[in-house]
Amino acid sequence: MNITRTASLAALIMSAMISAAQTKTTEPIPYGDFEHWVRRTLRESVVIGGHEKVLYEVGPERNISGSGNAAYRNLGGSPWATSNVYAKVSGVTKGSNAVYPANRTANNRCAKLCTQMERVKVLGLINMDVMVAGSMFLGEMIEPITSTSNPYAKMEMGIPYTKRPKALVMDYSVDMPQTDTRVKSTGFGGKKVLPGRDEAVVFVMLQRRWEDAQGGLHAKRIATGGEKFKRGTAWQSGHRVPLVYGDVSKNHSLSWLPLRNGDNSYYAHNSKGKLVRIQEEGWDSADATPTHIIVMFSAGNGEPYVGTEGLTLYVDNVGFAF
């Protein structure tokens, strides 16, 4: 008997069994293979050039154009929203796009989240540069965007969800510029160079939400997971981001994901259809049943209008492991 060959065969069989088990217990998120995209075309205001701007959304294959600028609502049952937005501020229409479909291989698409500078020329005279970090999340963007204040108030964050996964599973790759500085550029005033390397991030939160008699939304955090990507890497397939259940306030690796209340609260619609803050009241029991899940990917990990141009996060095949 060839012992080496037998051991190798046993290892292959074991690997196949593990792979099959992982596949069987992984639940894909709808449209999480990023093969299908909505392509919509906006006409920007004449005062900033009157150009056509293409914005991409994760959803059924569709082209939206020629019918005038319109607010986008998730199509085809897609749970995904992006930072790609139609804005109308003080009567000026502008489109912003920093999340794109990309070819991972010849017949396999993925999501490409970019940190980039949006350049705007007003009346052909005034140049404005705004740093934008592409992000993608479960929920919905509320369009049109009418101001730059309180960005979370323009987002429906999270979707209904009652299961208890062990981890978020995904394929990913990162392009990371070799610089330890970031740039703050709001479009008003000069650019500022800030110390420190930016990061791509992913995080997951399970919440149990409820509504009070006045329509206020409250939540307790049941589980938390997240990871920061500080360096470039080739494609990593089947990567797991574990979920930790219960109070993670003393978990050093998750300390960057504290409870969200006050000014950093996320928002959602209450039963009356009003978009209101979700006040996270505390940490829930580790065996509680969730009502909602939050998943966010971003090509930056800082305040709005701060980032490192060229930082890019590629994401594919997103699901939950049980």
HELIX and SHEET records of a PDB file:
HELIX    1   1 ILE A    3  LYS A   24  1                                  22    
HELIX    2   2 VAL A   46  ILE A   48  5                                   3    
HELIX    3   3 PRO A  151  LYS A  154  5                                   4    
HELIX    4   4 HIS A  252  LEU A  254  5                                   3    
HELIX    5   5 GLY A  262  ASN A  264  5                                   3    
SHEET    1   A 4 THR A  26  PRO A  28  0                                        
SHEET    2   A 4 THR A 312  ALA A 321 -1                                        
SHEET    3   A 4 ASN A 108  VAL A 122 -1                                        
SHEET    4   A 4 VAL A  99  THR A 105 -1                                        
SHEET    1   B 4 THR A  26  PRO A  28  0                                        
SHEET    2   B 4 THR A 312  ALA A 321 -1                                        
SHEET    3   B 4 ALA A 167  ASP A 175 -1                                        
SHEET    4   B 4 THR A 233  PRO A 242 -1                                        
SHEET    1   C 4 THR A  26  PRO A  28  0                                        
SHEET    2   C 4 THR A 312  ALA A 321 -1                                        
SHEET    3   C 4 ASN A 108  VAL A 122 -1                                        
SHEET    4   C 4 ILE A 126  ALA A 133 -1                                        
SHEET    1   D 3 GLU A  52  VAL A  58  0                                        
SHEET    2   D 3 TRP A  37  ARG A  43 -1                                        
SHEET    3   D 3 ARG A  62  ILE A  64  1                                        
SHEET    1   E 3 TRP A  80  THR A  82  0                                        
SHEET    2   E 3 SER A 135  MET A 141 -1                                        
SHEET    3   E 3 MET A 155  MET A 157 -1                                        
SHEET    1   F 4 TRP A  80  THR A  82  0                                        
SHEET    2   F 4 SER A 135  MET A 141 -1                                        
SHEET    3   F 4 HIS A 292  SER A 298 -1                                        
SHEET    4   F 4 ILE A 159  PRO A 160 -1                                        
SHEET    1   G 6 TRP A  80  THR A  82  0                                        
SHEET    2   G 6 SER A 135  MET A 141 -1                                        
SHEET    3   G 6 HIS A 292  SER A 298 -1                                        
SHEET    4   G 6 ALA A 200  GLU A 211 -1                                        
SHEET    5   G 6 LEU A 217  PHE A 229 -1                                        
SHEET    6   G 6 VAL A 244  TYR A 245 -1                                        
SHEET    1   H 7 TRP A  80  THR A  82  0                                        
SHEET    2   H 7 SER A 135  MET A 141 -1                                        
SHEET    3   H 7 HIS A 292  SER A 298 -1                                        
SHEET    4   H 7 ALA A 200  GLU A 211 -1                                        
SHEET    5   H 7 LEU A 217  PHE A 229 -1                                        
SHEET    6   H 7 LEU A 275  TRP A 283  1                                        
SHEET    7   H 7 TYR A 266  HIS A 269 -1                                        
SHEET    1   I 2 VAL A  85  VAL A  89  0                                        
SHEET    2   I 2 VAL A  92  SER A  96 -1                                        
SHEET    1   J 3 LYS A 192  PRO A 195  0                                        
SHEET    2   J 3 THR A 181  LYS A 184 -1                                        
SHEET    3   J 3 VAL A 306  GLY A 307 -1                                        
END                                                                             
